[in-house]
Every structure is written in C-alpha cells, then in structure tokens.
Amino acid sequence: MKNLATIQLVLLGLGITHMGYTVSARDAGAPLVSAAVTAHQTENGLSARNGLSGYNGLNGVNGLSGYNGLNGVNGLSGYNGLSGYNGLSGYNGLSGYNGLALIDAPESSGLAPEGHWLIDALRPENGISVAAGLSTDAGLANGIGAMATESGARLVSYLVKCALPADRAIEKYDADGKVHVFRGSVGVAAEWEAGACGESCQEWMSACLLAHVNLTGRRVGIWLTADHPAVDLTTSTAYPLEEAAYFGNLFSGAPEAYVCYGRQAAERPIAGRVCTGSKSCPYIDPYALAGGSCEALSSCTPGQTPSGERSGYTDCRVGERTWSHVVTTWKP
C-alpha cells in the first residue's frame, strides 16, 4: 500500500488548491505532482443537484455546487478527502437530482431518466473521450465542454483522481484561459493519462466514480477496496462495515451501472448512499428481486487479503456476464 500523506487546502501565490485541483498562474517550471496519497482513503462527493444538465448545460450555478458535491467541502477535495490519514477514506456527495444530463442514456441502462446524469456527463459532447489520453486535448478538451464551467472542472477533478496515482497530475485551461492543475490519487486507470482508456480501464473508472455517489452531498468517510494493485483489498479497522460493491461501464455505447449491498449495509446507513430507492440514483441493483445483497444467489465472489481475511468482492455476475472490475466501499 502506498505511503500515507495528507493533502491540505492551501493558498499558493496566485493559485488556490480546491476540490482536488489548483487554479493558478503557474510558473512553467513548477511541478505538476502533489504529495503521495494512499489509494484507499477517498472522499465521495461527485454531486449534481440541478446542473450539468441538457436543459441548463454544465451549469455552474445549479449543478455540482459547493454544497452538494464535487467540491472542496463535500467531494474528493484536497481538504477532506484522499488524505492518506487512514487510507482510501473520504466523504460522500456524488449526487444527481436533476442534472448532469446532456442526452438520454439508452434504455438498456435500466435507469430512470433522472438517473442518467452521471452517464451523460461523461459523453464526448462534454469534451471527454476514452479514445485518447486525459492529458491530451483529444481526450479532455481545453476550454470547452467540461472545462467550460466550474462545475465541469469539478467533474474532471474526479476523473483525474480516480484515474491517476498520487504522483501524477495534468493541466487544463478553462474557457477564461485559467490553468487548472488536476492531481491523481486512486490510480485505477493510469494508462488514461497519455493513452486510450480501453474496456478494462473504463470499468475501473466506472466503479470508482459510482463508489463516490451520495445524493445528499453529506460528508461521511468511506474506505475503498478492490482487486487492483493501486488500491488492493486491505481493510481498515476505522471502517469496519462493508457497505456496497459497485461495477459497470459508464462509458460504453450501452452503459451499465450496478450496485449491490454489502454484508453490513443495513448497519449505520449513510443517507444518500446506496441510493437504489431514488430515481436520481445513477445505478441499479441487479439482485434486487433476491434481496439486493452482493451474495444473493452467490452472484459476487468474496475477495481475500494476503493474510487470508475476507475483503469485499472481486467479481460479480449479472446474467451471462461476469464483471471483474469491482470496487467495494466500507463505512465507519
């Protein structure tokens, strides 16, 4: 597991570190990397109550606000999350009441129209492409799409944090020409920095983003485990309750997004988390008719730490398909 370090909210000359990225007039020789951070401790705060919608369009006024997620207060921020104090733990807020929708997701996703917000925010129409690296203009366009608004930049901060490890960062400029430095943390899709994000990369990114959803935007710590070398299956005594597992592919032509209940999902439930009862939820539980548990019908395979302890899940079966890129969340 990676060395632990804490990202702090700081003022650096003309730049302000905020929600996991920096807006600044950076010297050309200044480094693009942040302090090392464990991949286990994260802050789930990607939220969009009314914005980033097809009606209002990547709107910084109504969506992905400072109160509801993807921000320095509630979501994957340098102040509260991905801190390395306890590991991959952080705060929940990735929510979507009416927004983050640009086009309708295919009906095969199984989501209510209100739940399309995250899938649609990741469409090429927002300047985000899995066909090229995030560091390139073809992979993440400068000044347009997601980078045209503050709320879109917050979404990008989540993409980079999930994709890249803590020693990597990328620069993008917004519609006003301001430079944003986005820093990595979790590192489940490092290849997307400079190259295309293939199917495996897309599924890891999807699981990571889905794991940060909270429709309320409340700050509540979580811990992530996964059968991925950047995260691994190490658990934390500070987060002993297995909450849920997330998997799917938000980037495909026929997107799928899934959740299932962990063994202690019912204990100390966190408002807005595992939001299968809401139409705004950006995922569905494929095992709902069997109670919703990840272990229903032996659908998900339990993971195991090197010491032999049980830890989350490594794969989950839906119909004839087995998803092998699964992120499990744990709560205090």
C-alpha positions in Angstrom: 0.0 0.0 0.0 1.2 3.5 -0.8 2.9 5.8 1.8 0.5 8.0 3.6 0.4 11.7 3.3 -2.2 14.4 3.8 -3.3 16.8 1.1 -4.2 20.2 2.7 -6.2 23.1 1.5 -3.6 25.8 0.9 -3.1 29.2 -0.8 0.0 29.1 -3.1 0.8 32.5 -4.5 -1.9 33.2 -7.2 -3.2 29.6 -7.0 -5.8 28.2 -4.7 -5.9 24.4 -4.2 -9.6 23.5 -4.2 -11.6 20.3 -4.6 -8.6 18.3 -5.5 -7.2 20.7 -8.2 -5.4 24.0 -8.4 -6.3 27.1 -10.4 -3.3 29.2 -10.9 -0.9 31.2 -12.9 1.8 28.5 -12.6 5.4 29.0 -13.5 6.4 26.8 -16.4 9.0 25.1 -14.3 6.7 24.3 -11.3 6.0 20.6 -10.7 2.6 19.1 -11.6 2.5 16.5 -8.9 1.1 16.5 -5.4 2.2 14.7 -2.2 1.8 10.9 -2.2 -1.6 9.8 -1.0 -2.9 6.3 -0.2 -5.4 5.0 -2.7 -7.6 3.6 0.0 -8.8 6.8 1.6 -11.1 8.9 -0.6 -13.9 11.4 -0.4 -17.1 10.7 -2.3 -18.6 13.9 -3.3 -19.4 14.0 -7.0 -22.8 15.7 -6.9 -25.1 17.4 -9.3 -28.5 18.5 -7.9 -29.7 20.7 -10.8 -26.8 21.3 -13.1 -24.6 19.8 -15.7 -28.0 19.1 -17.4 -29.1 19.1 -21.0 -31.6 21.7 -20.1 -29.2 24.0 -18.3 -26.0 22.6 -19.7 -22.9 22.0 -17.5 -24.2 24.8 -15.3 -22.0 26.1 -12.6 -24.9 27.9 -10.9 -27.3 25.0 -10.3 -25.2 21.9 -10.5 -22.2 20.3 -8.9 -22.3 23.0 -6.3 -20.2 23.8 -3.3 -23.0 22.3 -1.1 -23.8 19.1 -2.9 -20.6 17.6 -4.2 -17.6 17.5 -6.4 -16.3 20.4 -4.3 -13.8 21.4 -1.7 -16.4 20.9 1.1 -18.1 17.6 0.2 -16.4 15.9 -2.6 -13.0 14.5 -3.3 -11.3 17.7 -2.1 -7.8 18.4 -1.1 -9.2 19.5 2.3 -11.2 16.5 3.3 -10.5 13.6 1.1 -7.9 11.3 -0.4 -5.9 12.5 2.5 -3.9 9.4 3.5 -4.6 9.8 7.2 -6.4 6.5 7.3 -6.2 5.3 3.7 -8.8 5.3 0.9 -11.5 7.0 3.0 -13.3 10.2 2.5 -16.7 11.9 2.1 -19.8 11.1 0.1 -21.5 13.5 -2.2 -21.6 12.4 -5.9 -25.3 13.1 -6.3 -27.6 14.0 -9.2 -31.1 15.2 -8.5 -32.0 16.7 -11.9 -28.7 17.3 -13.7 -25.5 16.1 -15.4 -27.7 15.1 -18.3 -26.9 16.1 -21.8 -28.6 13.3 -23.8 -30.8 10.4 -22.8 -28.9 7.3 -21.8 -30.0 4.2 -23.7 -33.0 2.5 -22.1 -30.9 -0.7 -21.8 -29.2 1.0 -18.8 -32.2 0.3 -16.7 -32.0 3.7 -15.1 -34.8 6.2 -14.6 -34.4 9.4 -16.7 -33.3 11.3 -13.6 -30.5 8.7 -13.1 -28.8 9.4 -16.4 -26.9 12.4 -15.0 -23.5 10.7 -14.5 -23.6 8.6 -17.7 -24.4 11.7 -19.8 -21.8 13.9 -18.1 -19.1 11.6 -19.4 -20.2 11.7 -23.0 -17.9 13.0 -25.8 -20.3 16.0 -26.1 -18.6 17.2 -22.9 -15.1 17.0 -24.4 -14.3 13.7 -22.6 -13.1 10.8 -24.8 -11.8 7.4 -23.9 -10.1 7.2 -27.3 -7.2 9.5 -26.2 -5.3 10.4 -23.0 -6.7 12.8 -20.4 -3.5 14.9 -20.8 -4.3 15.5 -24.5 -6.8 17.9 -25.9 -8.4 14.9 -27.8 -9.0 13.1 -24.5 -10.1 16.1 -22.4 -10.7 19.2 -24.3 -9.4 22.6 -23.1 -11.8 25.4 -22.6 -14.9 23.7 -23.9 -17.3 21.0 -22.7 -16.5 20.0 -19.1 -13.7 22.6 -19.0 -16.0 25.4 -19.9 -17.5 25.7 -16.4 -16.5 25.5 -12.8 -18.9 22.6 -12.3 -17.4 20.7 -15.2 -13.9 21.2 -13.8 -15.1 19.6 -10.6 -16.2 16.6 -12.6 -12.8 16.5 -14.2 -11.2 16.5 -10.8 -13.0 13.3 -10.0 -11.9 11.7 -13.3 -8.3 12.5 -12.7 -8.4 11.5 -9.0 -9.9 8.1 -9.9 -7.6 7.6 -12.9 -4.2 8.7 -11.9 -1.9 7.8 -9.0 -0.9 10.4 -6.4 2.4 11.3 -8.1 0.8 12.4 -11.3 -1.2 15.4 -12.4 -2.4 17.1 -15.6 -3.0 20.7 -16.6 -6.1 22.0 -18.4 -7.3 25.5 -19.0 -10.9 26.7 -18.8 -13.0 29.0 -21.0 -11.4 32.0 -19.4 -7.9 30.7 -20.0 -7.2 29.9 -16.4 -4.9 26.9 -15.8 -6.3 24.1 -13.6 -3.9 21.5 -12.2 -5.7 18.2 -11.5 -4.0 15.7 -9.2 -4.3 12.0 -9.2 -5.0 9.9 -6.1 -6.6 6.5 -6.6 -4.8 5.4 -9.7 -7.1 2.7 -11.2 -6.6 3.9 -14.8 -3.1 5.3 -15.0 -3.0 4.4 -18.7 -5.6 7.0 -19.4 -3.2 9.8 -18.7 -1.4 9.6 -22.1 -3.3 6.9 -24.0 -6.7 5.5 -24.7 -8.9 4.1 -21.9 -9.9 0.6 -23.0 -12.6 -1.6 -21.7 -10.8 -2.6 -18.5 -9.8 1.0 -17.8 -13.4 2.1 -18.4 -14.8 -0.4 -16.0 -12.3 0.5 -13.2 -13.1 4.2 -13.8 -16.9 3.5 -13.6 -16.6 1.5 -10.4 -14.5 4.3 -8.8 -16.9 7.0 -9.8 -20.0 5.1 -8.8 -18.5 4.4 -5.4 -18.5 8.1 -4.7 -22.2 8.7 -5.2 -24.2 10.3 -2.4 -27.4 12.0 -3.4 -27.4 14.3 -0.3 -23.8 15.5 -0.6 -23.2 14.9 3.2 -19.6 14.5 4.3 -19.2 10.9 5.6 -16.0 8.9 5.5 -15.6 5.8 3.4 -12.9 3.2 2.6 -12.4 1.5 -0.8 -11.1 -1.9 -1.5 -10.6 -3.6 -4.9 -8.6 -6.3 -6.6 -6.4 -3.7 -8.3 -2.7 -3.1 -7.4 -3.3 0.7 -6.9 -6.0 0.0 -4.3 -5.8 -3.6 -3.1 -8.0 -5.5 -0.7 -6.5 -4.1 2.5 -9.3 -3.2 5.1 -9.2 -0.6 7.9 -10.4 -1.0 11.5 -11.7 2.6 11.3 -14.1 1.5 8.5 -15.3 -2.0 9.6 -18.7 -2.1 7.9 -18.9 -3.5 4.4 -21.3 -1.1 2.7 -21.7 -2.0 -1.0 -20.0 -3.0 -4.2 -20.0 -1.1 -7.5 -19.3 -2.1 -11.1 -20.4 -1.5 -14.7 -19.3 0.7 -17.6 -20.5 4.3 -17.8 -18.5 5.0 -21.0 -19.8 2.3 -23.4 -22.4 2.8 -26.1 -24.8 0.8 -24.0 -23.8 1.9 -20.5 -24.5 -0.2 -17.4 -24.1 0.8 -13.8 -24.6 -1.5 -10.8 -24.5 -1.7 -7.1 -25.2 -4.4 -4.6 -25.5 -4.4 -0.8 -22.5 -5.4 1.4 -22.8 -7.6 4.5 -23.3 -4.6 6.8 -25.2 -2.3 4.5 -28.1 -2.1 7.0 -25.9 -1.1 9.9 -25.5 2.7 10.4 -26.8 3.5 6.9 -25.5 6.7 5.4 -28.2 9.0 3.9 -27.9 9.3 0.1 -25.6 6.2 -0.2 -26.6 3.0 -2.0 -29.5 5.1 -3.3 -31.4 2.3 -5.0 -34.7 3.7 -3.8 -34.3 7.0 -5.7 -35.0 7.8 -9.3 -31.9 10.0 -9.3 -29.7 7.1 -8.5 -27.1 6.6 -11.3 -27.0 2.8 -10.8 -29.4 -0.1 -10.2 -29.2 -3.2 -8.1 -29.3 -6.3 -10.4 -30.1 -8.6 -7.4 -33.0 -6.5 -6.0 -35.5 -9.3 -6.5 -33.3 -11.6 -4.4 -32.9 -9.1 -1.6 -30.2 -6.9 -3.2 -27.2 -8.5 -1.4 -23.9 -9.0 -3.3 -24.0 -12.5 -2.1 -27.6 -13.2 -3.3 -27.6 -16.3 -5.5 -23.8 -16.4 -5.0 -23.6 -13.6 -7.5 -20.4 -11.9 -6.3 -17.1 -13.6 -5.4 -15.7 -12.5 -2.0 -12.2 -11.1 -2.0 -9.4 -12.1 0.3 -6.4 -10.2 1.8 -2.9 -11.7 1.6 -3.4 -12.8 5.3 -6.5 -14.7 4.3 -9.1 -12.3 5.7 -12.3 -11.8 3.7 -12.4 -8.4 2.0 -15.1 -7.1 -0.3 -15.7 -8.6 -3.7 -13.5 -9.4 -6.8 -16.2 -10.0 -9.4 -20.0 -10.0 -9.8 -22.2 -11.8 -12.2 -25.2 -10.2 -14.0 -27.0 -12.5 -16.3 -24.4 -14.3 -18.5 -21.7 -11.7 -17.9 -19.2 -11.6 -15.1 -17.8 -8.1 -14.1 -14.3 -8.4 -12.8 -13.6 -4.7 -12.0 -15.4 -4.2 -8.7 -14.9 -1.5 -6.0 -16.2 -2.2 -2.5 -16.9 0.6 -0.1 -16.7 0.4 3.7 -18.1 2.8 6.3 -17.3 3.7 9.9 
